[in-house]
Amino acid sequence: MSDPTTQKHYVAPVETESINIDAVRISDKPSNLWRDAWRDVRRRPLFWFSVVLALVFLLMAVWPTLFTSTPPNSDCQLANSNGGPTEGHPLGFTFQGCDIYARIVWGSQTSLAVGLIATVISSILGLVMGALAGFYGGWLDSVLSRVGDIFFAIPYILAAVVVMTVLKDARSVWTLALAIGGFAWASTARVVRAEILRVRQADFVMASRALGQSKFRVLLSHVVPNAIAPLLVVSTLGLAAAIVAESTLSFLGVGLGSEVMSWGNDIARAQASLRVAPMSLIYPALALTLAVLAFVTLGELIRDALDPKARARR
């Protein structure tokens, strides 16, 4: 028998070259839906245009004296009736001799306030109804879905006309916003319900349930935060629709009182002098159009940015 200490050992050669497979930098932040959406929209000039335009109207509603120092009603003189632009009055005067530019600035408070309050009401109702229906399912889903179908079948403009006609002695910004938002939540609930149905099947939801968390806690802590993206898009588009609804109801004479300044009321008053002074109608209508365009464009861009399939097609 040979001595073990004298036996030769054969060792395979060791490769010194290393191959980096799927190498990533540790410093890189993990990507998520919101970060990808922000990376997409910030490169689009139309996004910044709509953001700036929306911020201008919001700032105009919150701080009107930053844009004009002219009182919208107290400085009206019949001698200036349907007058053209003059120094300090760049858009001319209405039939009552009021400054058109000042009324547009101060009227943004009412129009945007109604739109924002109505959007908040419809978003909260839609989120609650859609989340409960989608997460719990069963008989609760059936009942809430049927209630949503009833409200969805009723045009909220028509419903608001009926409500404001019945409550004609209690017309206010809150009444009008409640009349609009209280009947416009059904479409939001449908979108939220569909997203909740998708998220509740995720692994992290099942893991939370396996750890013993209650259904309601899982809904609030995990499901709703991960299903909030479509609600943001619907709310942005709904804000534009609510502003249009306020102007439509005021134009029809069933919105706010004639003493309240709003774009819809100014458009309604200006139609009587459309042939002799068309600009008194065009200017508030243009302000309404730009505000709606800003929020609609912003909502559509956010919707495309939050949709991975839409980003892949570009």
Summary of the structure (lengths in Angstrom):
residues: 314
radius of gyration: 29.1
end to end distance: 76.3
largest distance: 128.8
contacts: 968
relative contact order: 0.14
helix: 68%
strand: 1%
